[in-house]
Amino acid sequence: MDYIPKFFQPYELVSKEVYEELKDKPWVIWQLFDPRVLYSGDRIRMRYGKMFINTWYWGGSNQHRGWRSPSSGVGARYSQHRFGRALDLEPVEITAEAIRKDIIAGENFHWITCIEEGVSWLHFDVRNYRGLLIVRP
């Protein structure tokens, strides 16, 4: 399976440093990600409207909400972000909590195997797990 997102650009998914290094090779950026996380991100975006991931491209401060390089120093050493299996989405038209409730209720996001509760954004990942793992920060 390969997948190129319809709603997210490479600069939204990697840090400024990584994007500057790979902007002429977008296929390499896509290869950093598990296609299930890209597909799931698109499905969420299609259903719930506009979302932000990394905002550095538009002058914002977020740049580690998609893929995280091992040298980034952000997050846990074995975070699913480091394996290209996690995204942190900032919904614009709905709350992250409302999306989490739909995922927990069994809405059709079958690749999502983990969500994080107690945060204002939507963290989800597609780790190797049966069922839906719910974690807290």
Secondary structure as a PSIPRED ss2 file (coil, helix, strand):
# PSIPRED VFORMAT (PSIPRED V4.0)

   1 M C   1.000  0.000  0.000
   2 D C   1.000  0.000  0.000
   3 Y C   1.000  0.000  0.000
   4 I C   1.000  0.000  0.000
   5 P C   1.000  0.000  0.000
   6 K C   1.000  0.000  0.000
   7 F C   1.000  0.000  0.000
   8 F C   1.000  0.000  0.000
   9 Q C   1.000  0.000  0.000
  10 P H   0.000  1.000  0.000
  11 Y H   0.000  1.000  0.000
  12 E H   0.000  1.000  0.000
  13 L H   0.000  1.000  0.000
  14 V C   1.000  0.000  0.000
  15 S C   1.000  0.000  0.000
  16 K H   0.000  1.000  0.000
  17 E H   0.000  1.000  0.000
  18 V H   0.000  1.000  0.000
  19 Y H   0.000  1.000  0.000
  20 E H   0.000  1.000  0.000
  21 E H   0.000  1.000  0.000
  22 L H   0.000  1.000  0.000
  23 K C   1.000  0.000  0.000
  24 D C   1.000  0.000  0.000
  25 K C   1.000  0.000  0.000
  26 P H   0.000  1.000  0.000
  27 W H   0.000  1.000  0.000
  28 V H   0.000  1.000  0.000
  29 I H   0.000  1.000  0.000
  30 W H   0.000  1.000  0.000
  31 Q H   0.000  1.000  0.000
  32 L C   1.000  0.000  0.000
  33 F C   1.000  0.000  0.000
  34 D C   1.000  0.000  0.000
  35 P H   0.000  1.000  0.000
  36 R H   0.000  1.000  0.000
  37 V H   0.000  1.000  0.000
  38 L H   0.000  1.000  0.000
  39 Y H   0.000  1.000  0.000
  40 S H   0.000  1.000  0.000
  41 G H   0.000  1.000  0.000
  42 D H   0.000  1.000  0.000
  43 R H   0.000  1.000  0.000
  44 I H   0.000  1.000  0.000
  45 R H   0.000  1.000  0.000
  46 M H   0.000  1.000  0.000
  47 R H   0.000  1.000  0.000
  48 Y H   0.000  1.000  0.000
  49 G C   1.000  0.000  0.000
  50 K C   1.000  0.000  0.000
  51 M E   0.000  0.000  1.000
  52 F E   0.000  0.000  1.000
  53 I C   1.000  0.000  0.000
  54 N C   1.000  0.000  0.000
  55 T C   1.000  0.000  0.000
  56 W H   0.000  1.000  0.000
  57 Y H   0.000  1.000  0.000
  58 W H   0.000  1.000  0.000
  59 G C   1.000  0.000  0.000
  60 G C   1.000  0.000  0.000
  61 S C   1.000  0.000  0.000
  62 N C   1.000  0.000  0.000
  63 Q C   1.000  0.000  0.000
  64 H C   1.000  0.000  0.000
  65 R C   1.000  0.000  0.000
  66 G C   1.000  0.000  0.000
  67 W C   1.000  0.000  0.000
  68 R C   1.000  0.000  0.000
  69 S C   1.000  0.000  0.000
  70 P C   1.000  0.000  0.000
  71 S C   1.000  0.000  0.000
  72 S C   1.000  0.000  0.000
  73 G C   1.000  0.000  0.000
  74 V C   1.000  0.000  0.000
  75 G C   1.000  0.000  0.000
  76 A C   1.000  0.000  0.000
  77 R C   1.000  0.000  0.000
  78 Y C   1.000  0.000  0.000
  79 S C   1.000  0.000  0.000
  80 Q H   0.000  1.000  0.000
  81 H H   0.000  1.000  0.000
  82 R H   0.000  1.000  0.000
  83 F H   0.000  1.000  0.000
  84 G C   1.000  0.000  0.000
  85 R C   1.000  0.000  0.000
  86 A E   0.000  0.000  1.000
  87 L E   0.000  0.000  1.000
  88 D E   0.000  0.000  1.000
  89 L E   0.000  0.000  1.000
  90 E E   0.000  0.000  1.000
  91 P E   0.000  0.000  1.000
  92 V C   1.000  0.000  0.000
  93 E C   1.000  0.000  0.000
  94 I C   1.000  0.000  0.000
  95 T C   1.000  0.000  0.000
  96 A H   0.000  1.000  0.000
  97 E H   0.000  1.000  0.000
  98 A H   0.000  1.000  0.000
  99 I H   0.000  1.000  0.000
 100 R H   0.000  1.000  0.000
 101 K H   0.000  1.000  0.000
 102 D H   0.000  1.000  0.000
 103 I H   0.000  1.000  0.000
 104 I H   0.000  1.000  0.000
 105 A C   1.000  0.000  0.000
 106 G C   1.000  0.000  0.000
 107 E C   1.000  0.000  0.000
 108 N C   1.000  0.000  0.000
 109 F C   1.000  0.000  0.000
 110 H C   1.000  0.000  0.000
 111 W C   1.000  0.000  0.000
 112 I C   1.000  0.000  0.000
 113 T C   1.000  0.000  0.000
 114 C E   0.000  0.000  1.000
 115 I E   0.000  0.000  1.000
 116 E E   0.000  0.000  1.000
 117 E C   1.000  0.000  0.000
 118 G C   1.000  0.000  0.000
 119 V C   1.000  0.000  0.000
 120 S C   1.000  0.000  0.000
 121 W C   1.000  0.000  0.000
 122 L E   0.000  0.000  1.000
 123 H E   0.000  0.000  1.000
 124 F E   0.000  0.000  1.000
 125 D E   0.000  0.000  1.000
 126 V C   1.000  0.000  0.000
 127 R C   1.000  0.000  0.000
 128 N C   1.000  0.000  0.000
 129 Y C   1.000  0.000  0.000
 130 R C   1.000  0.000  0.000
 131 G C   1.000  0.000  0.000
 132 L C   1.000  0.000  0.000
 133 L E   0.000  0.000  1.000
 134 I E   0.000  0.000  1.000
 135 V E   0.000  0.000  1.000
 136 R C   1.000  0.000  0.000
 137 P C   1.000  0.000  0.000
